[in-house]
Amino acid sequence: MKPQVNEQNGSTQNGDIATDAASVAMDAAAILPAASAAAATTAVASAGAVVPAKSSQQLKLEMLNIGNGNGHENCTFHHDLELDHKPPTREALLPDMARSYRLLLGGLGENPDRQGLIKTPERAAKAMLYFTKGYDQNLEDVLNGAVFDEDHDEMVVVKDIEMFSMCEHHLVPFYGKVSIGYLPCNKILGLSKLARIVEIFSRRLQVQERLTKQIAVAVTQAVQPAGVAVVVEGVHMCMVMRGVQKINSKTVTSTMLGVFRDDPKTREEFLNLVNSK
């Protein structure tokens, strides 16, 4: 069957498709490398035959796949035209991280190929991913629905939660304990979830001041209480192993939200409970 022709301007029904395809080629040229964009344009130019009509979005996806050339033809992540694939998982970063640690060992004057260090770069990379696993976690997943309706409006305190984190200034550890209190408004949180909230934010590159506030804000988001109080006591290896080398120093930070900030008596009650043996 011959393509129907519009007698007024002599264009075929494929005119709209050609227009869409040309637009797609321009979009691909803006997104893809030059060689890939050229391949995409060639693919459009050679498509002179009558083809089934496709939407502009379908054509854009095809152009992105055609011009990619890096195995993305079968990629399942082309769901967003502004981001043609999802970021790699953190485990996929291990080879590059291991290479970086190997270069670091060499820079220190060590022999990365000697027996004791052959696997050290990979071990160190895996350890760093574990130390910073909080980047892979979010509040909703950690809570896992453990928020319960309960007619309780008295203070809840969980204290001396162990905490390990990494100083973002020197990439050395700091550790200590966290105490959390909140005043419920008919909703309570599973007790273990308070410890898990600490894990989310401590297992990142941190400063203690920010860590303290992030924990308090997360508890507020979880149960919308009348107030939240968090006290963190930490020992920083950047002050112990280097610099001033004060081995007995401790850093204490606090965040008070809601009634704990506004009511001195409520704040005093929390601090008494935290400091009691």
C-alpha positions as CSV (number, residue, x, y, z in Angstrom):
1,M,0.0,0.0,0.0
2,K,1.3,3.4,-0.9
3,P,1.6,6.0,1.8
4,Q,-1.2,8.5,1.7
5,V,-0.1,12.0,0.7
6,N,-1.5,15.3,1.9
7,E,-2.3,17.2,-1.3
8,Q,-1.9,20.6,0.3
9,N,1.7,20.2,1.3
10,G,2.8,16.9,-0.2
11,S,3.9,15.4,3.1
12,T,3.3,11.8,4.0
13,Q,1.8,10.4,7.2
14,N,5.3,9.6,8.2
15,G,6.1,13.3,8.3
16,D,5.2,13.5,12.0
17,I,7.4,10.5,12.7
18,A,10.3,12.0,10.9
19,T,9.8,15.2,12.9
20,D,9.8,13.3,16.1
21,A,12.9,11.3,15.1
22,A,14.8,14.4,14.2
23,S,13.9,15.9,17.6
24,V,15.1,12.7,19.2
25,A,18.4,12.9,17.4
26,M,18.9,16.4,18.7
27,D,18.1,15.3,22.2
28,A,20.5,12.4,21.9
29,A,23.2,14.6,20.6
30,A,22.9,16.7,23.7
31,I,23.0,13.7,26.0
32,L,25.4,11.2,24.3
33,P,29.1,11.5,23.3
34,A,29.7,12.9,19.8
35,A,30.4,9.5,18.2
36,S,27.3,8.0,19.7
37,A,25.2,11.0,18.7
38,A,26.4,10.6,15.1
39,A,25.4,7.0,15.2
40,A,21.9,8.0,16.4
41,T,21.5,10.6,13.6
42,T,22.6,8.0,11.0
43,A,20.1,5.6,12.3
44,V,17.3,8.2,11.9
45,A,18.5,9.2,8.4
46,S,18.4,5.6,7.2
47,A,14.9,5.0,8.4
48,G,13.1,6.0,5.2
49,A,10.6,3.1,5.1
50,V,7.1,3.2,6.5
51,V,7.2,2.2,10.2
52,P,4.6,1.8,12.9
53,A,4.0,5.1,14.7
54,K,5.8,5.4,18.0
55,S,5.6,8.0,20.7
56,S,8.3,10.6,21.1
57,Q,9.3,9.1,24.5
58,Q,9.7,5.6,22.9
59,L,11.9,7.1,20.2
60,K,14.0,9.0,22.7
61,L,14.6,5.8,24.7
62,E,15.6,4.0,21.5
63,M,18.0,6.7,20.5
64,L,19.6,6.6,24.0
65,N,20.0,2.8,23.7
66,I,21.3,2.9,20.1
67,G,24.0,5.5,20.8
68,N,25.1,4.1,24.2
69,G,27.4,1.4,23.0
70,N,28.3,0.4,26.6
71,G,26.0,-2.5,27.1
72,H,23.0,-0.4,28.0
73,E,21.0,-1.8,25.1
74,N,19.5,-4.3,27.6
75,C,19.6,-2.0,30.6
76,T,16.4,-2.1,32.7
77,F,17.1,1.3,34.3
78,H,16.2,3.6,31.4
79,H,13.1,5.0,33.3
80,D,14.2,8.6,33.4
81,L,15.3,10.5,30.3
82,E,17.4,12.9,32.4
83,L,19.2,10.0,34.2
84,D,19.7,7.2,31.7
85,H,20.7,4.6,34.4
86,K,20.7,4.2,38.1
87,P,23.9,4.9,40.1
88,P,26.0,1.8,40.7
89,T,25.6,0.0,44.0
90,R,28.2,0.8,46.6
91,E,29.6,-2.7,46.3
92,A,30.4,-1.9,42.7
93,L,32.8,0.7,43.9
94,L,35.0,-1.8,45.6
95,P,37.5,-2.3,42.7
96,D,38.1,1.5,42.4
97,M,38.4,1.9,46.2
98,A,40.8,-1.1,46.4
99,R,43.0,0.5,43.7
100,S,43.0,3.8,45.7
101,Y,44.1,2.0,48.8
102,R,46.9,0.3,46.9
103,L,48.1,3.6,45.6
104,L,48.0,4.9,49.2
105,L,50.2,2.0,50.4
106,G,52.7,2.7,47.7
107,G,52.7,6.4,48.6
108,L,53.6,5.5,52.2
109,G,56.7,3.7,50.9
110,E,55.2,0.2,51.4
111,N,55.3,-2.7,49.0
112,P,51.6,-3.5,48.2
113,D,52.7,-6.9,46.8
114,R,54.3,-8.2,49.9
115,Q,52.5,-11.1,51.6
116,G,50.9,-9.1,54.5
117,L,49.5,-6.4,52.2
118,I,48.4,-8.3,49.0
119,K,44.8,-8.3,50.2
120,T,44.9,-5.2,52.4
121,P,43.4,-2.8,49.7
122,E,40.4,-5.0,49.2
123,R,39.9,-5.6,53.0
124,A,40.2,-1.8,53.6
125,A,37.7,-1.0,50.9
126,K,35.2,-3.5,52.4
127,A,35.8,-2.1,55.9
128,M,35.2,1.5,54.7
129,L,31.9,0.5,53.1
130,Y,30.9,-1.1,56.4
131,F,31.9,1.9,58.4
132,T,29.7,4.1,56.2
133,K,26.8,1.7,55.6
134,G,24.4,4.3,56.9
135,Y,24.4,5.9,53.5
136,D,22.5,2.9,52.2
137,Q,19.8,3.1,54.9
138,N,16.8,5.4,55.4
139,L,14.4,6.0,58.2
140,E,11.3,4.4,56.6
141,D,13.1,1.1,56.0
142,V,14.6,0.9,59.4
143,L,11.4,1.7,61.2
144,N,9.6,-1.1,59.2
145,G,6.2,-0.1,60.6
146,A,7.3,-0.4,64.3
147,V,5.3,2.7,65.3
148,F,2.4,1.9,67.6
149,D,-0.7,3.7,68.9
150,E,-0.5,3.8,72.6
151,D,-2.2,6.0,75.2
152,H,1.1,7.0,76.9
153,D,2.3,10.5,77.5
154,E,5.2,10.0,79.9
155,M,8.8,10.2,79.1
156,V,10.6,7.3,77.4
157,V,14.4,7.1,77.7
158,V,16.9,4.7,76.2
159,K,20.4,5.5,77.3
160,D,24.0,4.3,76.8
161,I,23.4,3.2,73.2
162,E,26.8,2.3,71.8
163,M,27.9,4.4,68.9
164,F,30.8,4.1,66.4
165,S,31.4,6.7,63.7
166,M,34.1,8.2,61.4
167,C,35.4,11.7,61.7
168,E,34.9,13.4,58.4
169,H,37.9,15.6,58.9
170,H,40.6,12.9,59.4
171,L,38.8,9.6,58.5
172,V,39.6,8.1,61.9
173,P,37.0,6.7,64.3
174,F,35.1,8.4,67.2
175,Y,33.0,6.3,69.5
176,G,30.9,6.6,72.6
177,K,27.3,6.4,73.8
178,V,24.0,8.0,72.9
179,S,21.0,8.6,75.2
180,I,17.6,9.4,73.7
181,G,14.4,10.6,75.4
182,Y,11.1,11.6,74.0
183,L,7.7,12.5,75.3
184,P,5.0,10.6,73.3
185,C,1.8,12.0,71.8
186,N,-0.2,8.7,71.7
187,K,2.5,7.1,69.5
188,I,5.5,5.1,70.7
189,L,8.4,3.6,68.8
190,G,9.8,0.1,69.1
191,L,12.7,0.5,71.5
192,S,15.2,-1.2,69.3
193,K,14.4,1.3,66.5
194,L,16.0,4.0,68.6
195,A,19.3,2.1,68.4
196,R,18.8,1.6,64.7
197,I,18.3,5.3,64.1
198,V,21.6,5.8,65.9
199,E,23.2,3.3,63.4
200,I,21.8,5.1,60.4
201,F,23.5,8.4,61.1
202,S,26.6,7.2,63.0
203,R,27.7,4.9,60.2
204,R,28.6,7.8,58.0
205,L,31.3,10.4,57.8
206,Q,30.3,12.6,60.6
207,V,30.9,15.4,63.1
208,Q,29.4,14.7,66.5
209,E,27.4,17.9,66.6
210,R,25.5,17.1,63.3
211,L,25.1,13.4,64.4
212,T,23.3,14.5,67.6
213,K,20.8,16.7,65.8
214,Q,20.1,14.2,63.0
215,I,19.2,11.6,65.6
216,A,16.8,14.0,67.3
217,V,15.2,15.1,64.0
218,A,14.7,11.4,62.9
219,V,12.9,10.5,66.2
220,T,10.7,13.6,65.7
221,Q,9.8,12.5,62.2
222,A,9.1,8.9,63.3
223,V,6.5,9.6,66.0
224,Q,5.8,13.3,66.2
225,P,6.3,13.5,69.9
226,A,5.9,16.5,72.2
227,G,9.6,16.7,72.4
228,V,12.9,14.9,71.9
229,A,16.2,15.0,73.8
230,V,19.5,13.5,72.6
231,V,22.8,13.5,74.5
232,V,26.0,12.1,72.8
233,E,29.3,11.5,74.6
234,G,32.2,10.6,72.4
235,V,35.9,9.9,72.3
236,H,37.6,11.2,69.2
237,M,40.7,9.3,68.0
238,C,41.7,12.4,66.1
239,M,42.4,14.0,69.5
240,V,43.8,10.8,71.0
241,M,46.1,9.4,68.3
242,R,47.3,12.7,66.8
243,G,47.3,16.4,67.4
244,V,47.0,17.3,71.0
245,Q,46.9,13.5,72.0
246,K,44.6,14.0,75.0
247,I,43.6,10.4,75.8
248,N,41.1,11.2,78.6
249,S,39.1,13.9,76.8
250,K,35.5,13.4,76.0
251,T,33.1,15.5,73.9
252,V,29.5,15.9,75.0
253,T,26.8,17.3,72.7
254,S,23.1,17.6,73.1
255,T,20.0,18.5,71.1
256,M,16.7,19.5,72.8
257,L,13.6,19.8,70.7
258,G,10.0,20.8,71.7
259,V,9.1,20.6,75.4
260,F,12.7,19.6,76.3
261,R,13.9,22.9,75.0
262,D,11.0,25.0,76.3
263,D,10.4,23.4,79.8
264,P,13.4,23.4,82.2
265,K,11.8,20.8,84.5
266,T,11.3,18.3,81.7
267,R,14.8,18.9,80.5
268,E,16.1,18.4,84.1
269,E,14.2,15.2,84.5
270,F,15.7,13.8,81.3
271,L,19.3,14.7,82.3
272,N,18.8,13.2,85.8
273,L,17.7,9.9,84.2
274,V,20.6,9.9,81.8
275,N,23.2,10.6,84.4
276,S,21.8,8.2,87.0
277,K,23.8,5.0,87.5
